Amino acid sequence: MRCGLVVTTYERPRALARVLESLATQTRWPDEVLIADDGSGPRTAELVQRFAATAARPVRLVWQPHDGFRAGRIRNEAICRADCEYLVLLDGDMVMHPEFIADHLVAAKPGYYSQGVRVQLDERASRRLEQTGAPFPAWFAPGAGLLRRGYMLRSRRLARCSRRLGNSLVSVKSCNQGFWREDLLRVNGFDETMVGWGSEDKELCARLENAGVHRQTLLFAALACHLAHPPAPRSLAGTNHRRWRETVRSGRTRCELGISSH
């Protein structure tokens, strides 16, 4: 099975550098890497170019001009360009465990999409990981908090047993997800009318559920640590939330403005 990794980023080259370093440690490389850039400046392009020059697999930059928060649109562009059966979506501030890609592929099942966890690090732990290039933190390392530290435990056996349980513990977040590409094409990807931060990932997954593609949550597998940063503006979060809830109520399976526009 061919697997692609789509990494979304915007003007955080130092964080993206750590993500790419964690990609270099993977026991199972994705067959292609697409950096979905929502309008960053030349530093990000130069970073991707340097990494691509020595990478084990093709690495491509997919870029769009910045016009507010349009993560859904740039993800759709990357999904459209991907040449693989399975896609893992990751944010450009999520540092991967060395077994991250391998865990996603072991868990992949037809008729399901995978929701991974996001272990949020505090500012001190994020700074240490971002600035020094320290290895992926152990479960007992400081900076993850007592509750989140449990998410740092990795066991494929526990992961297999907790896929349904995790659905009630972890919310939908596009920062760490796995999809069959044909499922994304069937529902037309992310709804590009949803601009600004919030709920575009939940709305996509609601359409997948309406189309019969169900969720499984990867507790104890596909681990990734989130580097702390100031929150994004939330001015359109309410509008996007209502759009998501309308999709749940209506049962719709496709959006009008999505992958097909690319």
N, C-alpha and C positions, 0 to 999 in steps of 0.2 A: 504494500500500500504506500503510495506516494503521499507525503505530508508536507504542507507548507506552514510557515510561521509568519503571521502578520503582526508587526510591532508598530503601534500607533505612538506618534511623538509630536511635540511642539515645543521648540526652544528650550530644551533641557539636554544639551549635548553631553554634559558630564554624567548625568543619570543614564542616558542612552549608552554611553561608553561602558558603564558597569553592566548593563543588560547584555551588550554584545560580548563582553568578557565572559559572562556566565554562559552565553551561547557557545563559546569556544570550549567550555568544559563538558558539554553534553555527551553522554555515552551513546546517544542515538541522535545524530544531526537531522534536522528537517531537510527535505530534498531541495527546498528553496526557501529563501527568506525575503520578505517584502517589507520594507520600512515605509509605513504609511504616514507621511509627513504633512501636517495640517498648516504648512506655510512657514516653516522655520527658515532662518537665514543661512548663509554659506557655511558656517561652522558645522552644522549638522551634515550637510552634503559632503564636506571634506572628511568628516569622521566616517561616514558610511563608505565613501570611496576607499579610504585607507583599509578599513576592515575587509571590504570585498576583495581587495587585491590579494589577500592571503587566506581567505576563507575556504573551508573544505567544500562548500556548496555555493551555488549562485546566490548572490545578494543584490537586490535591486531597490533603488529608491523610487517610491511613487509619491509625487509632490503635487500639491495644489496651492494656489495663492491663499493667504490667510484673510478670511472675511468673517471673523467671529469663530465660535466653536462649531466646527463642522466635521466632527470625528466620524459620524455615520457616513458622510459622503466619501471621505478618503478611504475608509475601510471598504466601502463598496467598490471603489476604483481598484484597490489591491486585490479584492476577491475576484473581480472580473479578469484581472491579468494573471491570476494564479493558474498554474498547470499541475494540479494535483487533486487527489480524491478527498483528502481530509485537511482541514485548516484549524490551526490553533491561533487564537487571538490573544494578544498580550499587550499591555500598556508599556510605554517606554520608560517607566520608572519601577518595573517589577523585575527584581533579580531572581534568576531561576536556580533551583536545585539542579545538580548535575543529571538527575534522572527525570527531569521535568518532561521533556518530549517523549521519552520512553514510556513514562507513566500514562500520559495522555493516549498514546497509541495502544497500549495494553487494554485500556478501559474502553476504547471506541467500540460502539455497537450500533448496527443499523437500527433506525427508529428512535435513536436517542441523541441528544446533545449533552456535552459534559460541562458542568460548572465547577471550576476550580476555586480554591480559597485564596484570600489575600491576607497575608500576615503583615499587619501594619507595624512598622518600626517607629520608635520615637525619634525625635530630632537628633539626639546624640548618637544613637545606633545607626541612623541613616547617614549622618555625616561621616562616621567611621567607615561604613561600607562604601560610600560614594567617593570619598576623597583618598582612601588608602588602598582600595581594591582588595579588601580583606575577603577571605573565602566565605561561602554561604554559611550563615550562622547556625550553630548547633541548637538543639531544642532548649537547652538550659541557658543559652546566652542572654545577657540583659538586653532590654530595649523592646521586647515584644509584648510585655504585659503578661499577667498571670493567666488570663482567659485565653488570649491568642497563642500563648506558648504551646498549648495542646495541639494546635494546628501544625506545629513544627515537627511533630512525630510522624515518621514515615514507615508505613507497612502496607504492602500490596494486599496482604490477607485481610487486614482490617478495612482497607479501602473497598474490597469486594463486598464486605458484610455491611457497609454503612452507606451505600449509595442512595438508598431511599431515606434513611434517617437524616442524612445531610441536607436533603431538600428543605427540611423544616428549620435548619440551623443556619444556613448560609443564604444570603440574598443573591439575586441575579446581578452579576457584574461582568461587563465585557473585558475587564482587565485580565481575565484568565478563563478562557472558554475554548471548547473544542467542538467543531461542527463538521458534518459531511457537506462538502461543497454543493452537491446536488440539492440538499435540503435548503440551503441558503438561496440558491437560484429559484427554487420552487416558490418561496415566499417573497422573492424579489429583494432580499437583503434588508439593510437598514432603511428606515423611512427618512429620506433626506429633507422632508418638510419639517422635521424636528431638529431645530438648530438651538444652540446654547446647551449648557450642561444639564443632564438629567433625563433618565427614563428611556432614552433611545434603545438601550440594550434590553430593558424589560419589555418594551413594546415589540421588538423583534422576537423575543422568546415567547411572548404571548401568541404571536401569529404562528410560530412553530408548533406550540401546543394545540392551537386550533386546527392545525393541519395534521395532527396525529404524531408529531415528533416530540417525545417526552424528555424530561430532564433527569439526569443523574448527577449527583454531587460527589466530587472527588475529595473526601476527607482522607487524610493520611497518605496522599499521593499528589503528584504534580504540584509540589510546593513552590511558592514564590513569595518573596518579601517585598513590600511596598516601601519605597523611599519617601519620607515625609516631605510635604511641600504645602504652601499656603492654599486654602480652598479656592476652587474656581468660582467665578461669579454665578450666582443662583437666580438671576432675574427672570429667566424663562423656565425655571424648574416647575412651577405650578402649571403652566400651559402644557409642558411635555408630560407631566403626570396625568393630566386629564386626557391627553391623547392616548396614553397607555391604557387607562381604565376604560376608555371607549372601545379600544380594540378587544379587551377582555369581554366586555358586555356584548359587542356585536358579533363576535366569532369570526371576524374577517381573517383571511389567510395571506393576502397580498397587499402590499402598499403600491400606490400609483407611481411615486417617484422613488426609484430604487436602482438596483443593479442594471435593469434593462435600459436605463438612460445612458449607460456607458458602453 
